[in-house]
C-alpha cells in the first residue's frame, strides 16, 4: 500500500517523508469509512501509527498535501476544519447541525463547477462548494424521541 502513496506524493512534487506518507494513509483509510477528520483526529491516528509526531507536524503535512491537491480541507461554519482525500471531483457535503457528521454527496448538476454565479465579475470559476445542512439520521431520530 505504501508504494502507491509514495507515487502520489512524488507525482504531486512532494518529498516522501514518514509523516506525509502516514497522514495520507490515515486520510485514505478515513475516506474508505466516509469520515472527514479534524486535525486532532488526524494527529491522533498518525501518532498511533508512527509513535510520536507533533500536532504542528501534522498541520504542516496537511497544508503541504492540500497545497499539492492530494487532500481537501473543508470548513463547515461553526465546526473545525476537516480533511479528506477525495479530491478532483467537485463533490459537496451534507453536515449535521447537531453532531457535525459530514457526508459526501455528488455534484449537484453536471461537471465542475456544476453551479455558476449569476455574475462571475471576471473570475474564471473552476469549482463550486456547497454545504447542505440538516440532521443526520441518528440526530433526527433523537430529536423526534425527545419531542
Secondary structure, 3 states (H helix, E strand, C coil): CHHHHHHHHHHCCCCCCHHHHHHHHHHHHHHHCCCCEEHHHHHHHHHHHHCCCCHHHHHHHHHHHHHCCCCEEECCCCCCCEEECCCCCCCEEEEECCCCCEEEECCCCCCCCCCCCCCCCCCCCCCCCCEEEECCHHHHHHHHHHC
